[in-house]
């Protein structure tokens, strides 16, 4: 049998980590600082120093491997470098123990590999701020290190054997897994085949597939089938919204149920604020009882959790039960369980964000993973958001008010730099030529001062300061990664007051340089949605590899199920909005009278919606209407939709691109038509105009307009219209209310199965 491979760090974390979970607001070096710190230490060593020494060792079925930071053969000294900020005494005891454990394991493997009788072990603590090294040295005999190594391996071995057995059973069961519905729905087989092929060839796949064909099962099933052959360690099912997570869990439940018992561990990841049991406490042992002694109880919780998940799914509820039964934090338990799960269901940000957990673990453990991106059209905006950083001068002001005297100098310096920027700004919104370097330098100094202060006062909680610090850290990180993919812009606060200040933004326009490497880190990534047209747009913006495959699954619907008309006599352009209202209202009333039933009417804004609804009510008060309001809660949205029943009649006025424009399922008589009184184009404003300009520069060929306005707009229209026909027996009407819907380039972006009635009055 192939040995079970484990990284040194993972072995030590599993077997030697004890005590409290401690995620106090302690300053930690960024990944970049860590890399630079290691490089600096290595550069101070003599030429014969061997940096990044690959070592491995075997114990029964266990293969342990890793890279020691450096070995000086002349001194006989093996080094492990740890970077830190603040005072060395602040490094928690359980962290130090873990560092020693790692070094001893490396020491054992080195002695064995080089036949050494003993070795000097040096733990090198490198202070990022002062750039000074503190060496803690111990001499160890090879025999003692070997005993230590075998002890840790022994503790891990039973778990490793269980993992190997699980993997064998899992792969055997997945090889035999049959499609849970007996037969595929029309189109579903094409989708599944394309997904399976992509996994086999290790490529990315963009899959455009209409609603109603069972995309979730149609993608998870073939990937699970591909796991044994492709030796996939994990499948990550990533969603933009929590509703998508629910669908994925349902599909997994269905698959498990279809075979009685499927040895597949599936885990749901939820956000910290949703999983936290003590929102009034902080994540360390002195504050939260579920953090106290967390690592001492983690082993039992972990063992219980993997047992649960052989029978059921480790969704939020099941995970909470296990966590509370063992008095550990559910959120941090779920992070630990990623390592031992076969399928992980969570938000996009767990894989695509700047320091995403799933991506980090994939890299560190060299997992072979398959990534499913549900409703992938959302990744454009979500990706941009992840790599955008914003700093508000109002936050700095609040931090200054709340700051202790020790931080005043650094805060004032940044404040002065900020005011300099404001003075140089002539218009309310301005894109800078590049990064404001003096400002960024002041921000970095402030970050260091904040980090030092926090290290000195670990128990002090200052909310305003912390909020600003986290924003400043993200801003600094994005400043380090700044490039043509982003704009650096300043927006003056719109208050008319000179001291109101401004908002500085590193605004990502093109997430491709950040997302691209995430696609290549996976064996395969499947991006699926009902609207991924045009492919080149998504491929360019998201940074998909050149060999990405594409499948456009034909809709199972017939053209005569949906009567599509263009109201070419209406213009919804901003200047013509008032003039458009009577025609819009007249058309809606005429359609309703001809065919009473439930309709959705989409508008580009709340104001437009209100104006249209007011006129409609005044002229056709006998027809029942409902209106979406600003900032509806999830319950209010549910209540709004639940009023559309098979027996109700009326028109629901909603905003395009809002909560009712996608992921809303109203089959049969619950919805028989839609009016779309907008082309969906994002507002023309200074920010969007700059995005257009930058995309023109980056993409060439005048892509800016289409990529900024037309494609995102039409994508929303098609999503909204997709609410009408949900099943092969649905019938409905769709009125596209704007003359521009008659244009050839616009119609080319509509689904192929629609038959749009020729222009003219609809
Ligand atoms: S329960 Fe909440 S406060 Fe406690 S460790 Fe977990 S996330 Fe932190």
Boltz pocket constraint, residues with backbone or C-beta under 6 A from the ligand:
constraints:
  - pocket:
      binder: B
      contacts: [[A, 21], [A, 272], [A, 275], [A, 276], [A, 277], [A, 278], [A, 279], [A, 281], [A, 282], [A, 283], [A, 284], [A, 288], [A, 289], [A, 290], [A, 291], [A, 329], [A, 330], [A, 331], [A, 332]]
      max_distance: 6.0
